[in-house]
Amino acid sequence: MAKLDHMEPQEFIDRFYGLAKEYNGFLEERNDKGGFKHGKLRAAFKSMHDNMPFIFTYKDIPNANIKETTNAIEGVFSHLKEKIPIHRGLNKDRKKNAVKFFLKYF
């Protein structure tokens, strides 16, 4: 199996939709109450489908220095989630301003 970072965008897209077609019956299974049995998996497939135009943006704009992963920004968000609740006295608007300030000067 090819690693995602070594795969061409069209190959990834073809494989993804091939999986979606192959497992469509599984994803359409319903429970006794009429809801979908595999709701979280369906949501993941829908999210991938909806975001497909943006998944390979880092390859579409090579000179923009866009990272292949979101690890760095997730670390920033994790740091913010940890720090903002410490300041219990801040109302919602001030918390938003604190996040904007942090992101602007980070």
Order of alpha helices (4+ residues) and beta strands (2+ residues): alpha-alpha-alpha-alpha-alpha-alpha
